Amino acid sequence: MDAAVLHRRTTWHDECVPPDLVDRLLALGHIDVVRGLALAEDGDWFCARAWARLLVERGDLDEALEVLHPYVGTGWWPAAEEAARLLDAGGRGEDAIALVRPFARDGERFAQRDLALLLARHGRGEEAYELLVPHVTDWLIAEALVDVGVGLGRGDEVAELLEARLAPGNVCVRCGDQECGTRSTEPFDAANLLASVREKQGRTDEAIAVLHSYDRVVVNNRDALADLLVRHDRLDELRAYVAGGSPWEAARRLAEVLEERGDVAGAVDAYRMHGDEDRCHTSILLSELLARHGRGAEAIEVMRALDSAEDWIVDPLCELFAAEGRAEEGLAHLDALKARRGREEWEIHRLRAPLMAACGRLDEAIADAESHPEGGGPYAPESLARLLAEAGRPEDAVALLDTDRLEHAGVLGPLLVELGRIEEAVSLLRTPRPQAPPLQPIGYSDGPPF
């Protein structure tokens, strides 16, 4: 085993059984297959992780750690992280700390964070705090610093560190220019973290003031101010924030909480009050909300009003047409788009097949897709195979794909599993892909090509 190979395989889901398919194999009772791949000399990480977790559920922590040992031995952090998590959950926190510490010492950011959190959980909060403070400019570690610092009663110290990062006049951390117009704060979410400190201290008004005063950022499609106002049930303030030109994520958060409370009309208004800014995002969210509550016809009109030929807009509109039993109207909509633009790229043409299938014209849909200029590319057979599988024709779906084309493995593998062709599926998914040679460094030249 090699850490670089493990990283590549798990990052791109190449030459391995992907985690969702590992779960499916276990659900279908193919435990021996997963175990065999986990323990193989050239083992499969996702199988090893699943098998170790299954052993822990059975009460065999030591055996689970033995499964992970060869992977940890490569020096690959995700394997050590999983082993440490199992150790800590199994009541062996000191062993977990000992396992993580060398990775943290070597500068692995996630290990530094995890080590600090482990130390804090096991009564060594001061040690954790001292470990984190020098890395306050790293957003990942700064998040842990907030939790550890507030837990120790040192929230004000953490707040001072973050306020210093937000102070005007800081030079840009990227170019060193004090007058640089780009965002120069590190960590990038310093305002969000400062607000989190104040909220954890019970100083909610100050937390809100922080988010109004500084350049807050949306992280993972979550707006910190909107989430904060919801947690403290200050919906009137959230409504005012949304009406005043907030990011679309704030409108979504308001709509979510209103829908959870049964106020569907209020949730609809939350999207409509947001205005034209980010209209595409809010229109998609509004259409999904309406469809969930049996108002599919209104949802279609919301999406139609965008009058867009972008595939990420047309796709959900076509899904709505199909769900409402109006597939023919969906096809007519695509025809109108094609006539208006004079062409139909594959990203739009591919939307015809599900609509034609909904009209009982599945075979015609496949022939139509294959006749498109891009119908012979790698993506067309994959989408058509999924359509055949959903229609209860998995054998036809497999026949449509080419086992010699490794780009088809992600779709073909699960189909073969469902057909009981397990060995064939595993062999295909673990087939090595040709690796492109690394780029050679380019030396200086005063002649072309530059």
C-alpha positions in Angstrom: 0.0 0.0 0.0 1.1 3.6 -0.7 -0.3 6.8 0.8 -0.3 8.7 -2.5 -2.2 5.9 -4.3 -4.7 5.7 -1.5 -5.2 9.5 -1.7 -5.7 9.4 -5.5 -8.1 6.4 -5.4 -10.3 7.8 -2.6 -10.3 11.4 -3.9 -11.4 10.5 -7.4 -13.1 7.1 -6.6 -10.8 5.5 -9.1 -9.6 1.9 -8.9 -11.8 1.2 -5.9 -15.3 0.3 -4.8 -17.0 3.7 -4.0 -18.5 4.1 -0.5 -22.1 4.1 -1.5 -21.6 0.8 -3.4 -19.8 -0.7 -0.4 -22.9 0.1 1.6 -25.1 -1.6 -1.1 -22.9 -4.7 -1.1 -23.4 -5.0 2.7 -27.1 -4.4 2.4 -27.3 -7.2 -0.2 -25.5 -9.6 2.2 -22.1 -9.7 0.4 -20.2 -9.3 3.6 -17.4 -11.7 2.5 -16.7 -9.6 -0.6 -16.3 -6.4 1.5 -14.1 -8.3 4.0 -11.9 -9.8 1.3 -11.3 -6.4 -0.3 -10.6 -4.8 3.1 -7.9 -7.4 3.9 -6.4 -7.8 0.5 -2.7 -6.9 0.1 -3.7 -4.1 -2.3 -6.7 -3.3 -0.1 -9.7 -1.1 -0.9 -10.0 1.7 1.7 -13.7 2.1 1.6 -14.2 -1.6 2.2 -11.7 -1.5 5.0 -13.4 1.4 6.7 -16.8 -0.3 6.4 -15.5 -3.6 7.6 -13.8 -2.0 10.6 -16.9 -0.1 11.6 -18.9 -3.3 11.3 -16.4 -5.1 13.6 -16.8 -2.2 16.1 -20.5 -2.6 16.1 -20.0 -6.3 17.0 -17.7 -5.3 19.9 -14.4 -6.2 18.2 -12.4 -3.0 18.4 -9.0 -4.6 18.4 -9.8 -6.6 15.3 -11.1 -3.4 13.7 -7.8 -1.7 14.4 -5.9 -4.6 12.9 -7.9 -4.1 9.7 -6.9 -0.4 9.6 -3.3 -1.0 10.6 -1.8 -1.5 7.1 -3.5 1.7 5.9 -2.4 3.7 8.9 1.1 2.3 8.4 1.4 4.1 5.1 1.3 7.5 6.9 -2.0 8.4 5.2 -3.9 10.7 7.5 -7.5 9.7 6.7 -6.7 6.1 7.9 -5.2 7.4 11.1 -8.1 9.8 11.6 -10.6 6.8 11.3 -8.5 4.7 13.7 -8.3 7.5 16.2 -12.1 8.1 16.0 -12.7 4.4 16.8 -10.2 4.4 19.7 -11.8 7.5 21.2 -15.3 6.2 20.8 -14.2 2.9 22.4 -13.0 4.6 25.5 -9.3 4.7 24.6 -8.8 8.4 24.3 -5.1 8.4 25.3 -4.3 5.9 22.6 -6.2 8.1 20.1 -4.1 11.1 21.2 -0.9 9.1 20.8 -1.9 8.1 17.3 -2.8 11.6 16.2 0.1 13.5 17.7 2.8 12.6 15.2 0.6 13.7 12.3 0.0 17.0 14.1 3.7 17.4 14.8 4.3 17.0 11.0 2.0 19.8 10.2 -1.1 18.0 9.1 -3.8 20.6 9.6 -6.7 18.2 10.3 -4.5 16.3 12.7 -3.7 19.5 14.6 -7.4 20.3 14.9 -8.3 16.8 15.9 -5.5 16.5 18.5 -6.6 19.7 20.1 -10.2 18.6 20.3 -9.2 15.2 21.7 -7.0 16.9 24.4 -9.9 19.2 25.3 -12.4 16.3 25.6 -10.0 14.5 27.9 -9.4 17.2 30.4 -6.3 18.8 28.8 -7.9 21.9 27.5 -5.0 24.3 28.3 -2.6 22.1 26.3 -5.1 22.2 23.4 -5.5 25.9 23.6 -1.7 26.5 23.5 -1.5 24.2 20.5 -4.2 26.1 18.6 -3.3 29.8 19.3 -0.3 30.0 16.9 -2.5 28.9 14.1 -5.4 31.4 14.5 -5.0 32.5 10.8 -6.0 29.0 9.6 -9.8 28.9 9.5 -10.0 25.2 10.2 -7.9 25.5 13.4 -9.5 28.8 14.4 -12.9 27.0 14.5 -11.5 24.6 17.0 -9.9 27.5 18.9 -13.3 29.0 19.4 -14.8 25.8 20.9 -11.8 25.1 23.1 -11.2 28.7 24.2 -14.9 29.4 25.2 -15.0 26.0 27.0 -12.0 27.1 29.1 -13.6 30.5 29.9 -11.0 32.2 27.7 -13.5 33.4 25.1 -12.5 37.1 25.5 -8.9 36.2 24.6 -10.0 34.4 21.5 -12.2 37.3 20.6 -9.2 39.7 20.9 -7.2 37.5 18.6 -10.0 37.5 16.0 -10.6 41.3 16.4 -7.0 41.8 15.6 -7.4 39.9 12.4 -10.4 42.2 11.5 -8.7 45.5 12.4 -8.5 48.0 9.6 -5.0 48.7 8.2 -3.9 45.1 8.0 -1.8 44.4 5.0 -3.1 41.9 2.5 -1.9 38.5 3.5 -1.5 37.6 -0.2 0.3 40.5 -1.8 1.5 42.5 1.3 -0.2 45.7 0.1 -2.1 47.7 2.8 -4.2 49.4 0.1 -5.1 46.1 -1.7 -8.8 46.0 -2.4 -9.2 42.2 -2.1 -10.3 40.5 1.0 -7.2 40.3 3.2 -8.6 38.8 6.4 -7.2 35.5 7.6 -9.0 33.5 8.7 -11.4 34.4 5.9 -14.4 33.8 8.2 -13.0 35.8 11.2 -16.2 37.8 11.6 -18.3 34.6 11.7 -16.0 33.1 14.3 -16.0 36.2 16.4 -19.8 36.2 16.4 -19.7 32.5 17.4 -17.6 33.3 20.4 -20.0 36.0 21.6 -23.0 33.7 21.0 -21.4 30.8 23.0 -20.8 33.3 25.8 -24.5 34.1 25.8 -24.0 37.6 24.4 -26.4 37.3 21.5 -26.9 41.0 20.8 -23.1 41.4 20.5 -22.9 38.5 18.1 -25.5 40.0 15.9 -23.8 43.4 16.0 -20.5 41.7 14.9 -22.2 40.2 11.9 -23.7 43.5 10.9 -20.4 45.4 11.5 -17.9 43.3 9.7 -17.5 41.6 6.3 -19.2 38.3 7.1 -19.1 35.5 4.6 -21.4 32.7 3.5 -19.8 29.4 4.3 -21.1 26.1 2.7 -24.2 28.0 1.5 -25.1 28.9 5.1 -25.5 32.6 6.1 -24.1 33.0 9.6 -26.5 35.9 10.5 -29.6 34.1 9.3 -28.7 30.9 11.2 -28.0 33.0 14.4 -31.3 34.8 14.2 -33.1 31.5 13.7 -31.4 29.8 16.7 -32.6 32.7 18.9 -36.1 32.8 17.3 -35.7 36.4 16.1 -37.6 35.9 12.9 -38.8 39.5 12.6 -35.2 40.6 12.4 -34.5 37.9 9.9 -37.4 39.0 7.7 -36.0 42.6 7.7 -32.6 41.2 6.8 -34.0 39.2 3.9 -36.1 42.2 2.7 -33.1 44.4 2.9 -31.0 42.6 0.2 -29.4 39.7 2.1 -27.7 36.8 0.3 -30.2 34.2 -1.1 -29.0 31.8 1.6 -30.7 34.0 4.2 -34.0 33.8 2.3 -33.7 30.1 2.2 -33.1 29.8 5.9 -36.2 31.9 6.7 -38.2 29.8 4.3 -36.9 26.6 5.9 -37.9 27.5 9.4 -41.3 28.8 8.4 -42.0 25.6 6.4 -40.9 23.5 9.4 -43.5 25.4 11.5 -46.3 24.8 9.0 -46.3 28.3 7.6 -46.0 27.5 3.9 -47.5 30.8 2.8 -44.9 32.6 4.8 -42.1 30.5 3.3 -43.3 31.4 -0.2 -43.3 35.0 0.7 -39.7 34.7 2.1 -38.5 33.9 -1.4 -40.7 36.4 -3.2 -39.7 39.3 -0.9 -36.0 38.7 -1.7 -36.3 40.6 -5.0 -34.5 40.2 -8.3 -31.0 39.6 -6.8 -30.1 35.9 -7.1 -33.5 35.4 -8.7 -32.5 32.1 -10.3 -31.5 30.6 -7.0 -34.6 31.7 -5.1 -36.9 30.7 -8.0 -35.5 27.1 -8.0 -36.0 26.9 -4.2 -39.5 28.4 -4.5 -40.5 25.9 -7.2 -39.2 23.0 -5.0 -41.2 24.3 -2.1 -44.4 24.7 -4.1 -43.9 21.2 -5.6 -43.5 19.7 -2.1 -46.9 21.0 -1.1 -48.8 19.9 -4.2 -48.6 23.1 -6.1 -46.6 21.8 -9.1 -48.4 23.9 -11.6 -47.4 27.1 -9.8 -43.8 25.7 -9.6 -43.7 25.3 -13.3 -44.8 28.9 -13.9 -42.1 30.2 -11.5 -39.4 28.4 -13.5 -40.9 29.4 -16.8 -40.8 33.0 -15.8 -37.0 32.9 -15.7 -37.1 32.4 -19.5 -33.7 30.8 -19.4 -31.8 28.4 -21.7 -29.2 27.5 -19.1 -29.3 23.7 -18.5 -29.2 24.1 -14.7 -32.5 26.0 -15.0 -34.1 24.0 -17.7 -33.3 20.7 -16.0 -35.5 21.2 -12.9 -38.2 22.7 -15.1 -38.3 19.5 -17.2 -38.4 17.4 -14.0 -41.5 19.4 -12.9 -43.2 18.9 -16.3 -42.6 15.1 -15.9 -43.7 15.0 -12.3 -47.0 16.9 -13.2 -47.8 14.5 -16.0 -47.1 17.2 -18.6 -44.2 15.7 -20.4 -45.5 16.7 -23.8 -45.5 20.4 -22.7 -41.9 19.9 -21.5 -40.9 18.6 -25.0 -42.7 21.6 -26.6 -40.7 23.9 -24.3 -37.5 22.3 -25.4 -38.6 22.7 -29.1 -39.3 26.4 -28.5 -35.8 26.9 -27.0 -34.2 25.1 -29.9 -36.1 27.2 -32.4 -35.2 30.4 -30.7 -31.5 29.6 -30.4 -31.1 27.7 -33.6 -29.3 24.8 -32.0 -29.5 22.4 -29.1 -26.4 21.4 -27.3 -26.2 18.0 -25.6 -26.7 19.5 -22.1 -30.2 20.5 -23.2 -30.9 17.7 -25.7 -30.3 15.1 -22.9 -33.3 16.4 -21.1 -35.6 15.1 -23.9 -35.0 11.4 -23.1 -36.7 11.4 -19.6 -39.7 13.4 -21.0 -40.0 11.0 -24.0 -39.8 8.1 -21.6 -42.6 9.6 -19.5 -44.7 9.6 -22.7 -44.0 5.9 -23.2 -41.4 6.5 -25.9 -38.4 5.1 -24.2 -36.8 3.3 -27.2 -37.5 6.3 -29.4 -35.8 8.4 -26.7 -32.6 6.2 -26.8 -32.5 6.3 -30.6 -33.0 10.1 -30.6 -30.2 10.6 -28.1 -27.8 8.3 -30.0 -28.4 10.3 -33.2 -27.2 13.6 -31.6 -23.7 14.6 -32.6 -22.6 14.2 -29.0 -24.5 10.9 -28.6 -21.4 8.9 -29.0 -19.5 10.7 -26.2 -18.9 9.2 -22.7 -21.9 11.0 -21.0 -24.7 10.0 -23.3 -24.6 6.3 -22.7 -24.4 6.9 -19.0 -27.5 9.0 -18.8 -29.4 6.6 -21.1 -28.3 3.6 -19.0 -29.6 5.2 -15.9 -32.9 5.8 -17.7 -33.2 2.2 -18.7 -32.3 1.0 -15.2 -35.1 3.3 -13.7 -37.5 1.8 -16.3 -36.7 -1.7 -14.9 -34.4 -2.8 -17.8 -31.0 -3.2 -16.1 -29.8 -5.8 -18.7 -30.4 -3.3 -21.5 -28.7 -0.7 -19.5 -25.6 -2.8 -19.1 -25.6 -3.7 -22.8 -25.6 0.0 -23.6 -22.3 0.6 -21.7 -18.9 -0.5 -22.7 -16.8 -2.4 -20.2 -13.6 -1.4 -22.0 -14.4 2.3 -21.3 -13.3 3.0 -17.8 -15.3 6.2 -17.7 -18.4 4.0 -17.7 -17.4 2.1 -14.6 -19.2 4.4 -12.2 -22.6 3.6 -13.8 -21.9 0.1 -14.9 -20.5 -1.1 -11.6 -23.7 -0.6 -9.5 -25.8 -2.1 -12.4 -23.7 -5.2 -12.4 -24.1 -5.5 -8.6 -27.9 -5.3 -8.8 -27.8 -8.1 -11.4 -25.7 -10.2 -9.1 -22.5 -10.0 -11.2 -20.4 -9.1 -8.2 -17.0 -10.3 -9.2 -17.4 -8.6 -12.6 -18.4 -5.3 -10.9 -15.5 -5.4 -8.5 -13.0 -6.2 -11.2 -14.2 -3.4 -13.4 -14.2 -0.8 -10.6 -10.7 -1.8 -9.4 -9.2 -1.8 -12.9 -6.2 0.5 -12.9 -6.5 3.6 -15.1 -3.6 4.9 -17.2 -1.8 7.5 -15.2 -0.8 10.7 -17.1 2.9 11.4 -16.6 3.6 14.4 -14.3 4.1 17.7 -16.0 7.8 18.6 -16.5 8.9 22.0 -15.2 9.3 24.5 -17.9 12.7 26.3 -18.0 13.3 29.8 -19.2 13.3 30.5 -23.0 13.6 33.7 -25.0 12.0 32.1 -28.0 8.6 30.7 -29.0 6.5 29.0 -27.7 6.5 31.3 -24.7 
